[in-house]
């Protein structure tokens, strides 16, 4: 499963309570859409660290990295490369 699909599946199952993450627009803001709140961001960081075996520094926990499927995919790709 590719990174983008994994992210969509995680968001769908944990925040949208659905098995279909493919209805989620890749550029939709998790925060603005009310999908993820501040606690959800912490959970999202844990998911990224555990799933991709990377450490996310506090300075990286910003909307540019964690606020949409595309932003998160780009961030993860840059860290695992």
Secondary structure, 3 states (H helix, E strand, C coil): CCHHHHHHHHHHHHCCCCCCHHHCCCCCCCCCCCCCCHHHHHHHHHHHHHHHCCCCCHHHCCHHHHCCHHHHHHHHHHHHC
